[in-house]
Amino acid sequence: MKKVIIVIFCILGMIVGMALADATAGISVLRWLSIGGEIGIKNPIVIDLSFLQFTIGFWLKISIGGVLGMVVFGLLSKVVLDWLKI
């Protein structure tokens, strides 16, 4: 249960961090938060067998703000777990 909560908090931290990085991309002092890159297949591969269709794709966007958000929320999850005594 602990690991699931930590993973959920880390995913939420990545989402919040990426939103913060995108929001501050236009501010010159905080532009460094949006430095990052993308990796993956943007156009998914589709295999159609007429009765069954597979779609295979993977895409990951990461930035400094996302990583910082993930670390902060990961540490916050430890505090919440201690507070809940799980």
Secondary structure as GFF3:
##gff-version 3
##sequence-region A 1 86
A	DSSP	alpha_helix	2	23	.	.	.	ID=ss1
A	DSSP	three_ten_helix	31	34	.	.	.	ID=ss2
A	DSSP	beta_strand	36	48	.	.	.	ID=ss3
A	DSSP	beta_strand	53	63	.	.	.	ID=ss4
A	DSSP	alpha_helix	64	84	.	.	.	ID=ss5
###
